[in-house]
Amino acid sequence: MAEKLTDEQRELIHKLAKKTVDIRMSVPAVLFLEMHKPLSFVGSQLMVFFSPIVNTVFNRREYDMFAEIIEHRDNVEYLLVQIERYEDDFQTAERARKKAEREKRKDGKKGIKKYFSHRLW
């Protein structure tokens, strides 16, 4: 599992995972993280270089904390698991929403057919 994360660090990982799913970037994020997991320490050091850009998602304190978190491969794996969990939740909710829409349209079509068939014949 993850390297002895504090509650605050876990909360930060959950925030990032949820944001990743919310903006529909789960697949690219998982692909990127899986490919670069062996380089997580180097990646955390590169984050210092990219901090001005990434500050749009994190405040400075969260950003520094995240750079420290991903130095450990186990924590990258934990982030991946959280992204996949939020993505599964999103997909389940999306399927339920689409099913409800189909049922609603199906019921609406029955009403229209009934109305017109009665009037036309």
Summary of the structure (lengths in Angstrom):
residues: 121
radius of gyration: 22.2
end to end distance: 68.5
largest distance: 75.7
contacts: 300
relative contact order: 0.14
helix: 85%
strand: 0%
